[in-house]
């Protein structure tokens, strides 16, 4: 970092948008069909795995493999507190700390609810899709196939 920008990171900079403008901007953040989600869906489909989108299950998983009862969530690094890439906002810290903490708690509760009704939960970070797509698809494929075999044996 050059001297010209020294101290900028810790400074509290005013938001350049008004409250309603910021609200409008934040409301446009997509909850489904994000670029990361579409990339993963295409890769999973190419590998012969068939899924359903946004099933009516606790937490509304991004992808669902009904036959094997596997629910997949793609967690955004910011919104779900990725230990590697999660960035904490510098303004309104108390609000964001509480908001992000509640998101993580809700994720854990969703995992519990799904497990209680017999589903396997897979959570992946958006950076895994961006940087390790092949490994992630293999991981998903193994989980789906193992669960499928398991559910067929239980019948």
Secondary structure by P-SEA (a helix, b strand, c coil): ccccccccccccccccccaaaaaaaaaaccccccaaaaaaaaaaaaacccccccccccccccccccccbbbbbbcccccccccccbbbbccaaaaaaaaaaaaaaaaaaaaaaaaaabbbbbbbccccccccaaaaaaaaaaaaaaaaaaaaaac
